[in-house]
Amino acid sequence: MPVKIRLARRGRKFAKIYSIVVADGRAPRDGKFIEVLGQYDPSTNPATIKLDFDKSLEWLQKGAQPTDTCRAILSYRGVLYKKHLIEGVKKGAFDEEEAEKRFQRWLSEKENKIQAKVEMLKSEDETARKERMAAESKVKEARAQEIEKQRSEMLKEEAGEEASETVPEEVVEAPSAEEAKAEPKAEEVKEAPKAEEAKAEEVKEAPKVEEAKAEEVKEDPKADESEEKPSEDKK
């Protein structure tokens, strides 16, 4: 079996960290290894990669076969591209100086891309943080308004209770139902003598009517004479 460049898991549970190692293809994943080339931490964004560039290139030139993940890591760091340029120099496609220029140009472009990604992620995090702060401030303001509203309602209720308990002296108490019923009776009692007085006056006026009739009888003596004449003729 050829020598492989692969990952060996390290770290603890839910905190995975991998070592990039050169090991025999027959060895288990976390078993014996020949040499450590670097470290890979996928928990960060972008992923943190620490790699010994020269040793990785040397093992590739010796024929070590990287796994798929390690191939992506080596390509990301430019090890595979450097190996490709060295093979082009050996074939005479271009000289070492040209190969170095091409590699430096690719490396600078790669670094710019990584930096742009880091800045984009940082700006997104900052925007998300501001949005969270704005949402939290809105929630706090709404909560404060609700508390103030409840407090004002409680103060109004307490003020109403105090006003109902303390009655001012100037306010005259309203008469009770029994007193309201008793007052009309007293008025009726007062009015009753007036009615009796009216009857007494009528009784007093009655003799005056009789006297008037008697006077009429006295003033008409002719009527008596006329009544007595027929009796004389009969004699």
C-alpha positions in Angstrom: 0.0 0.0 0.0 1.3 3.5 -0.8 1.8 6.2 1.8 -1.2 8.4 2.3 -1.7 12.0 3.4 -4.8 12.0 5.5 -6.6 13.4 8.5 -6.3 12.0 12.0 -9.0 13.1 14.4 -7.9 15.0 17.6 -9.7 17.1 20.1 -12.8 16.3 22.3 -16.4 15.6 21.6 -18.2 18.4 19.7 -14.9 20.2 19.2 -13.3 18.4 16.3 -9.7 19.2 15.3 -7.8 17.1 12.7 -4.1 16.6 12.2 -2.8 16.3 8.7 -0.5 13.3 8.8 1.5 11.1 6.5 0.7 7.5 7.4 0.8 4.0 6.0 -2.4 3.2 4.1 -2.9 0.0 6.2 -2.9 1.8 9.5 -6.2 2.9 11.1 -7.3 6.4 10.9 -6.2 7.4 14.4 -3.4 4.9 14.6 0.3 5.2 13.8 1.6 7.8 11.5 4.9 8.7 9.9 4.9 12.5 10.2 2.6 15.4 11.0 2.2 18.0 8.3 -0.2 20.4 9.8 -3.6 20.9 11.5 -7.1 21.5 10.2 -9.9 23.1 12.2 -13.3 23.1 10.3 -15.2 24.8 13.2 -14.1 28.3 12.1 -15.3 30.2 9.0 -13.2 30.2 6.9 -11.5 27.0 8.2 -8.2 27.3 10.0 -5.4 25.5 8.2 -1.9 25.2 9.5 0.4 23.4 7.0 4.0 22.9 6.5 4.2 23.8 2.8 7.7 22.4 2.0 7.2 19.0 3.7 3.8 18.6 2.1 5.3 19.3 -1.4 8.2 16.9 -0.6 5.8 14.1 0.2 3.8 14.7 -2.9 6.9 14.5 -5.0 7.8 11.2 -3.3 4.4 9.8 -4.4 2.2 10.1 -1.3 -1.5 10.0 -2.2 -3.7 12.5 -0.4 -7.3 11.6 0.5 -10.1 13.8 -1.0 -10.2 16.1 2.0 -6.5 16.5 2.1 -6.3 17.1 -1.6 -8.8 20.0 -1.2 -6.7 21.4 1.7 -3.4 21.1 -0.3 -5.1 22.7 -3.3 -6.4 25.5 -1.1 -2.9 26.2 0.2 -1.3 26.0 -3.3 0.8 22.9 -2.8 -0.7 21.1 -5.8 -0.3 24.1 -8.0 3.4 24.5 -7.0 3.9 20.8 -7.8 2.3 21.4 -11.2 4.6 24.3 -11.9 7.7 22.3 -10.9 6.7 19.5 -13.3 6.3 22.2 -16.0 9.9 23.4 -15.4 11.2 19.9 -15.6 9.4 19.4 -19.0 10.9 22.8 -20.2 7.6 24.6 -20.6 9.0 27.6 -18.7 11.9 28.3 -16.4 11.9 28.5 -12.6 11.7 32.3 -12.5 8.5 32.2 -14.6 7.1 29.4 -12.4 7.9 31.5 -9.3 6.2 34.6 -10.8 3.1 32.6 -11.6 3.0 31.0 -8.2 3.3 34.4 -6.4 0.6 35.9 -8.6 -1.8 33.0 -7.8 -0.9 33.2 -4.1 -1.7 37.0 -4.0 -5.0 36.4 -5.8 -5.8 33.6 -3.4 -5.0 35.8 -0.3 -7.1 38.6 -1.7 -10.0 36.2 -2.1 -9.6 34.9 1.4 -9.4 38.4 2.9 -12.5 39.5 0.9 -14.4 36.5 2.3 -13.2 37.3 5.8 -14.3 41.0 5.5 -17.6 39.9 4.0 -18.3 37.5 6.9 -17.3 40.2 9.4 -19.6 42.8 7.8 -22.5 40.2 7.8 -21.8 39.5 11.5 -21.8 43.2 12.2 -25.0 43.8 10.3 -26.6 40.9 12.1 -25.4 42.2 15.5 -26.9 45.7 14.7 -30.2 44.1 13.7 -30.3 42.1 16.9 -29.5 45.2 19.0 -32.2 47.1 17.2 -34.7 44.3 17.8 -33.8 44.1 21.4 -34.1 47.9 21.8 -37.6 47.8 20.3 -38.6 45.0 22.6 -37.2 46.9 25.6 -39.1 50.1 24.6 -42.3 48.2 24.2 -41.8 46.5 27.5 -41.1 49.8 29.2 -44.2 51.4 27.7 -46.3 48.4 28.9 -44.9 48.7 32.4 -45.5 52.5 32.4 -49.1 51.9 31.3 -49.7 49.4 34.0 -48.2 51.7 36.6 -50.4 54.7 35.5 -53.5 52.5 35.7 -52.5 51.3 39.2 -52.0 54.9 40.3 -55.4 55.9 38.9 -57.1 53.0 40.8 -55.3 54.0 44.0 -56.4 57.6 43.6 -60.0 56.6 43.0 -60.0 54.4 46.1 -58.6 57.2 48.2 -61.2 59.7 46.9 -64.0 57.2 47.7 -62.7 56.7 51.3 -62.2 60.4 52.1 -65.5 62.4 51.7 -65.2 66.2 51.9 -67.0 68.0 54.8 -68.9 70.4 52.4 -70.7 67.5 50.7 -74.0 66.9 52.5 -74.9 63.3 52.8 -77.9 62.3 50.7 -81.0 61.3 52.7 -81.6 57.6 53.0 -84.6 55.9 51.5 -86.5 55.8 54.9 -85.9 59.5 55.5 -87.0 60.3 52.0 -90.3 58.4 52.7 -90.7 60.0 56.1 -90.4 63.6 54.8 -93.5 63.5 52.6 -95.6 62.2 55.6 -94.5 65.1 57.7 -95.6 67.5 54.9 -98.9 65.7 54.7 -99.3 66.1 58.5 -98.6 69.8 58.1 -101.2 70.1 55.3 -103.9 68.2 57.2 -104.6 71.1 59.7 -105.1 73.4 56.8 -107.8 71.1 55.5 -109.5 71.1 58.9 -109.3 74.9 59.0 -111.0 75.0 55.6 -113.8 72.9 56.9 -114.2 75.0 60.0 -114.4 78.1 57.9 -117.2 76.5 55.9 -119.0 75.7 59.1 -118.7 79.3 60.2 -120.0 80.5 56.9 -123.1 78.2 57.2 -124.8 80.4 60.0 -124.3 83.4 57.9 -126.4 81.8 55.1 -129.2 81.0 57.6 -129.2 84.6 58.9 -129.5 85.8 55.4 -132.6 83.7 54.8 -134.1 84.9 58.1 -133.7 88.5 57.1 -135.4 87.8 53.8 -138.4 86.4 55.7 -138.6 89.5 57.9 -138.3 91.9 54.9 -141.4 90.4 53.2 -144.5 91.0 55.5 -146.9 91.4 52.5 -146.6 87.9 51.8 -148.0 87.1 55.3 -150.9 89.6 54.8 -151.8 88.1 51.6 -152.0 84.7 53.1 -154.3 86.0 56.0 -156.9 87.9 53.8 -158.7 84.9 52.4 -159.4 83.7 55.9 -161.2 87.0 56.7 -163.4 86.9 53.7 -164.6 83.5 54.6 -165.9 84.8 57.9 
